[in-house]
């Protein structure tokens, strides 16, 4: 299982990569996509909204299930990864790269301190 050391993780299996300008990219982890199976649709209708930590920002649909997506931090959703409209399988193929889901403007960068590092996430995602 791939768990990049430079990211932060939520216990709901989202990852976040914060940028120096106060924005961040969010997606689901390699573990999450492997548990869901083949992803066929990513539904994010909250672009432009400001959501609190743990609020639902959308859903991901796999062949056999639908799973809610949760904000790992509070912030305004700036953009959806448009590539997922035509190729939702990018989440399965490259969850930490081309399969990112949303770009957010952080409300409070200190929220990142409440998230898990790679080692802590590895512990909770053991099968």
C-alpha positions in Angstrom: 0.0 0.0 0.0 1.3 3.4 -1.0 1.3 6.0 1.8 3.4 9.1 0.8 5.3 10.6 3.7 4.7 14.2 2.6 0.9 14.1 3.0 -1.5 14.3 5.9 -4.4 11.8 6.4 -7.8 11.7 8.0 -9.2 8.7 9.7 -11.9 8.7 7.0 -9.2 7.9 4.4 -8.8 11.2 2.7 -5.4 12.7 2.1 -4.4 16.4 1.9 -1.3 18.1 0.4 -1.0 21.7 1.6 0.7 24.2 -0.5 2.7 27.3 0.7 0.0 29.7 -0.5 -2.7 28.3 1.8 -4.3 26.1 -0.7 -4.4 22.3 -0.6 -5.3 19.3 -2.7 -7.6 16.6 -1.3 -8.3 13.0 -2.5 -8.8 9.6 -1.2 -6.0 7.3 -0.2 -4.6 4.3 -2.0 -6.2 2.1 0.7 -9.6 3.7 0.3 -9.6 3.3 -3.5 -8.5 -0.4 -3.2 -11.4 -1.1 -0.7 -13.9 0.6 -3.0 -12.9 -1.1 -6.1 -13.4 0.3 -9.6 -14.5 3.9 -9.3 -17.0 4.9 -11.9 -18.1 8.4 -10.8 -16.9 11.3 -8.6 -19.7 13.6 -7.5 -18.6 17.0 -6.0 -21.3 19.6 -6.1 -19.8 21.8 -3.3 -17.4 24.0 -5.5 -17.5 27.5 -4.1 -18.8 26.5 -0.7 -16.9 26.9 2.6 -17.2 23.7 4.6 -16.1 22.7 8.1 -13.8 19.9 8.9 -15.6 16.5 8.6 -18.5 17.9 6.5 -19.4 15.9 3.3 -18.0 17.5 0.2 -19.2 14.9 -2.3 -19.4 11.2 -2.9 -17.4 8.6 -4.9 -19.3 5.9 -6.7 -17.7 2.5 -7.3 -19.2 -0.5 -9.1 -20.7 -1.9 -5.9 -21.0 1.0 -3.5 -21.2 4.7 -3.0 -19.1 6.4 -0.3 -19.3 10.0 1.1 -16.2 12.2 0.9 -15.3 14.2 4.0 -13.3 17.4 4.4 -10.1 16.7 6.3 -9.9 20.4 7.2 -12.2 23.4 7.0 -12.0 25.5 3.9 -13.5 26.8 0.7 -13.7 24.4 -2.2 -12.0 26.3 -5.1 -12.1 23.7 -7.8 -12.9 20.1 -8.7 -10.5 18.0 -10.7 -12.3 18.2 -14.1 -10.3 15.2 -15.5 -12.4 12.9 -13.2 -15.5 13.7 -15.2 -14.2 11.8 -18.2 -11.8 9.5 -16.3 -12.9 8.6 -12.8 -10.6 5.6 -12.9 -7.7 8.1 -12.3 -8.6 7.8 -8.6 -7.8 4.1 -8.8 -4.8 4.5 -11.1 -3.1 7.5 -9.4 -4.9 8.4 -6.1 -2.1 10.8 -5.0 -1.4 12.4 -8.3 -3.8 12.7 -11.3 -6.7 11.3 -9.1 -6.9 14.3 -6.7 -10.5 15.4 -6.2 -10.7 19.0 -4.9 -8.5 22.1 -4.4 -9.4 24.1 -1.2 -8.4 27.3 0.4 -7.7 26.5 4.0 -9.7 28.3 6.6 -7.2 27.5 9.4 -3.8 25.9 8.6 -3.7 24.7 12.2 -6.3 22.1 11.3 -3.5 20.2 9.5 -2.0 19.5 13.0 -5.0 17.4 13.9 -4.5 15.0 11.0 -2.5 11.8 10.8 1.1 11.5 9.5 2.0 8.6 7.2 3.0 6.3 10.0 -0.1 6.9 12.1 -2.3 6.4 9.0 -0.5 3.2 8.1 -1.5 1.9 11.6 -5.2 2.6 11.1 -5.4 1.3 7.5 -3.9 -2.2 8.2 -6.3 -4.8 6.8 
